[in-house]
Amino acid sequence: MPDKHKVQKLLNKIKAFLDSDYREQVERKEKIVEVLKRLKSRTKAIERQLESTECSEDKTALLDELELIKAQRKKAIKVIKSIKDEAK
């Protein structure tokens, strides 16, 4: 009897081949994941800048940008979750 994992893998390949909408969702998800990685690295850079900055105006601007990035990341994560739910 074939391995369950192998059968599932083959079914996913067939589904991807037959369902162009599925492929589009996978591509969209991959792009969003790439953006999430860039946003995470930007977040870390801003946090390092915050540690080294003395000026309160600069800190305020950096904190605002940090909050914006966090909101964008949360939104992107929700989109990825919705794509996963639609695939099921």
Secondary structure as GFF3:
##gff-version 3
##sequence-region A 1 88
A	DSSP	alpha_helix	4	18	.	.	.	ID=ss1
A	DSSP	alpha_helix	20	52	.	.	.	ID=ss2
A	DSSP	alpha_helix	56	87	.	.	.	ID=ss3
###
